[in-house]
Amino acid sequence: MLVQNLAVLVLAGFVGYLVISKVPNTLHTPLMSGTNAIHGIVLLGGLIVLGLGVDGVLNKILLVVAIAFGTINVVGGFLVTDRMLSMFKSKSDGSKQ
């Protein structure tokens, strides 16, 4: 069972790398916004599982670490998206033309 799970993890990482490496730079930020929504769902699931009570200290530690990393990813993604959108705002210098 461990070998099968490890094989799935390695293959998923390989496929993910191949897919992401083919994405042009202009599409990176819109795709990042989509993954923020997915990580939001992961965070919600992690909080629900943590709230229901998990057996074992190691499981709780891993769940808290996963929630922390997911939170960092969501917040960072929103900051990058906000910065990208601010690039498209018109700059007003106070004078009317």
C-alpha positions in Angstrom: 0.0 0.0 0.0 2.8 2.4 0.8 4.5 1.8 -2.5 1.3 2.5 -4.4 0.7 5.7 -2.5 4.3 6.8 -3.1 4.0 6.0 -6.8 0.8 8.1 -7.1 2.5 11.0 -5.3 5.6 10.8 -7.6 3.4 10.6 -10.7 1.1 13.4 -9.6 4.2 15.6 -9.0 5.6 14.7 -12.4 2.4 15.4 -14.2 1.8 18.6 -12.3 5.3 19.9 -13.2 4.8 19.1 -16.9 1.4 20.8 -16.9 2.6 23.9 -15.1 5.8 24.2 -17.2 3.7 24.5 -20.4 1.6 27.4 -19.1 2.6 30.8 -20.6 3.5 33.6 -18.3 0.4 35.6 -19.3 -1.9 32.9 -17.9 -0.1 32.3 -14.7 -1.9 34.8 -12.5 -5.4 34.0 -13.6 -4.7 30.3 -13.0 -3.4 31.3 -9.6 -6.7 32.8 -8.7 -8.4 29.5 -9.5 -6.0 27.6 -7.3 -6.8 30.0 -4.5 -10.4 28.8 -4.6 -9.2 25.2 -4.4 -7.0 25.9 -1.5 -9.9 27.7 0.2 -11.8 24.4 0.0 -8.8 22.5 1.3 -8.6 25.0 4.3 -12.2 24.5 5.0 -11.9 20.7 5.0 -8.8 20.9 7.2 -10.6 23.0 9.7 -13.6 20.7 9.7 -11.5 17.6 10.3 -9.5 19.4 13.0 -12.7 20.5 14.7 -14.2 17.0 14.6 -11.3 15.6 16.5 -8.4 13.6 15.0 -6.7 10.7 16.7 -3.0 11.0 17.3 -0.7 13.9 17.9 1.2 13.4 14.6 -2.1 13.7 12.7 -3.0 16.9 14.5 0.5 18.4 13.8 0.4 17.5 10.1 -3.2 19.0 9.9 -2.1 22.2 11.5 0.9 22.5 9.2 -1.3 21.8 6.1 -3.7 24.5 7.3 -0.9 27.0 7.8 0.6 26.3 4.4 -2.8 26.5 2.7 -3.4 29.8 4.4 -0.1 31.2 3.3 -0.9 30.1 -0.3 -4.4 31.7 -0.3 -3.2 35.0 1.2 -0.2 35.2 -1.1 -2.4 34.4 -4.1 -4.8 37.1 -3.3 -2.0 39.6 -2.8 -0.5 38.7 -6.2 -3.9 38.9 -7.9 -4.6 42.3 -6.3 -1.2 43.5 -7.5 -1.9 42.3 -11.0 -5.3 44.0 -11.1 -3.8 47.3 -9.9 -1.5 47.2 -13.0 -4.6 47.7 -15.1 -6.0 50.7 -13.2 -5.6 54.0 -14.9 -3.2 56.4 -13.1 -4.8 59.7 -12.4 -2.4 62.5 -11.7 -5.0 65.0 -10.6 -5.2 67.0 -13.8 -8.2 66.7 -16.1 -7.6 66.3 -19.8 
